[in-house]
Amino acid sequence: MKTMKTTAALFFSAIALFHLCLLMAPSAHARGGKPPIEGVINLNTATLEQLTLLPRIGRKKAQRVLDYRKKNTQFKNPQEITRVKGIGYKTFLRLKPHLTTTQKTNVRLREKR
């Protein structure tokens, strides 16, 4: 019985330590990830460099967006980006506030406060 209590105590201590580490972990930007952006990117006019400012979009996916745009003339709506290989619905939801097919691209890095 004593062994069972000791094992349970160790288990819960490990879980508490794990959660504490998660809370203290730096953000993606602090770890060297992309800085947050403001504004929107027009999927029909954006350059490779502008597309790579989007979260979870590197050069490879950005090139796929450009290739899709070239093959299919233009995006009719932002959700159409999910037809690009490697960009699923969850990624689209993360990108949605920054995507447009009607406004001009006006994306910029968010200033630190």
C-alpha positions as CSV (number, residue, x, y, z in Angstrom):
1,M,0.0,0.0,0.0
2,K,2.9,2.3,0.9
3,T,4.4,1.7,-2.6
4,M,1.2,2.6,-4.3
5,K,1.0,6.0,-2.4
6,T,4.6,6.7,-3.2
7,T,4.1,5.9,-6.9
8,A,0.9,8.1,-7.0
9,A,2.8,11.0,-5.3
10,L,5.6,10.8,-7.8
11,F,3.2,10.6,-10.7
12,F,1.3,13.7,-9.6
13,S,4.5,15.6,-8.9
14,A,5.7,14.8,-12.4
15,I,2.5,16.1,-13.9
16,A,2.7,19.3,-11.8
17,L,6.3,19.9,-12.9
18,F,5.3,19.3,-16.5
19,H,2.5,21.9,-16.3
20,L,4.8,24.3,-14.6
21,C,7.3,23.9,-17.5
22,L,4.6,24.5,-20.0
23,L,3.6,27.7,-18.3
24,M,7.1,29.0,-18.2
25,A,8.0,28.0,-21.8
26,P,8.7,31.0,-24.1
27,S,6.4,31.9,-26.9
28,A,7.1,30.8,-30.5
29,H,8.5,34.2,-31.3
30,A,10.8,34.2,-28.3
31,R,12.0,30.7,-29.4
32,G,13.0,32.1,-32.8
33,G,9.7,31.6,-34.5
34,K,8.0,34.2,-36.6
35,P,7.0,37.5,-35.0
36,P,3.2,38.2,-35.0
37,I,1.8,40.2,-37.9
38,E,-0.9,42.8,-38.4
39,G,-2.9,43.4,-41.5
40,V,-4.0,41.2,-44.4
41,I,-2.4,39.5,-47.3
42,N,-4.2,39.3,-50.6
43,L,-3.9,35.8,-51.9
44,N,-4.1,36.9,-55.5
45,T,-1.3,39.5,-55.4
46,A,1.0,38.4,-52.6
47,T,4.6,37.7,-53.2
48,L,6.5,34.7,-51.9
49,E,8.1,36.9,-49.2
50,Q,4.7,38.3,-48.0
51,L,3.2,34.8,-47.8
52,T,6.1,33.6,-45.7
53,L,5.2,36.2,-43.0
54,L,2.1,34.1,-42.3
55,P,2.2,31.7,-39.3
56,R,3.0,28.1,-40.3
57,I,3.8,29.1,-43.9
58,G,7.4,28.6,-45.0
59,R,8.9,29.1,-48.4
60,K,7.7,25.7,-49.6
61,K,4.1,26.2,-48.8
62,A,4.3,29.8,-50.0
63,Q,5.5,28.5,-53.3
64,R,2.7,26.0,-53.4
65,V,0.2,28.9,-53.0
66,L,1.8,30.8,-55.9
67,D,1.8,27.6,-58.0
68,Y,-1.9,27.1,-57.2
69,R,-2.7,30.7,-58.0
70,K,-0.9,30.4,-61.4
71,K,-2.6,27.2,-62.3
72,N,-6.1,28.3,-61.2
73,T,-6.0,32.0,-62.2
74,Q,-6.9,33.4,-58.8
75,F,-8.4,32.6,-55.4
76,K,-12.1,33.2,-55.3
77,N,-12.2,33.3,-51.5
78,P,-9.6,32.9,-48.7
79,Q,-10.9,29.4,-47.7
80,E,-9.8,28.1,-51.1
81,I,-6.2,28.1,-49.7
82,T,-7.2,24.7,-48.1
83,R,-6.9,23.3,-51.6
84,V,-3.1,23.9,-51.5
85,K,-1.2,20.8,-50.4
86,G,-0.1,21.1,-46.8
87,I,-2.6,23.7,-45.8
88,G,-5.6,22.2,-44.0
89,Y,-8.7,23.6,-42.3
90,K,-6.9,24.1,-39.0
91,T,-4.1,26.1,-40.6
92,F,-6.7,28.1,-42.5
93,L,-8.5,29.0,-39.3
94,R,-5.2,30.3,-37.9
95,L,-4.5,32.3,-41.1
96,K,-8.0,33.5,-41.7
97,P,-7.7,36.9,-39.9
98,H,-4.8,37.7,-42.2
99,L,-6.2,36.5,-45.6
100,T,-8.2,38.4,-48.2
101,T,-9.1,38.2,-51.9
102,T,-10.5,41.7,-52.1
103,Q,-8.4,44.1,-50.1
104,K,-4.9,45.3,-50.8
105,T,-2.0,43.6,-49.0
106,N,-1.1,45.7,-46.0
107,V,0.7,43.2,-43.7
108,R,3.4,44.4,-41.3
109,L,5.2,43.0,-38.3
110,R,3.4,43.8,-35.1
111,E,5.3,46.3,-32.9
112,K,6.4,45.2,-29.5
113,R,4.7,46.9,-26.6
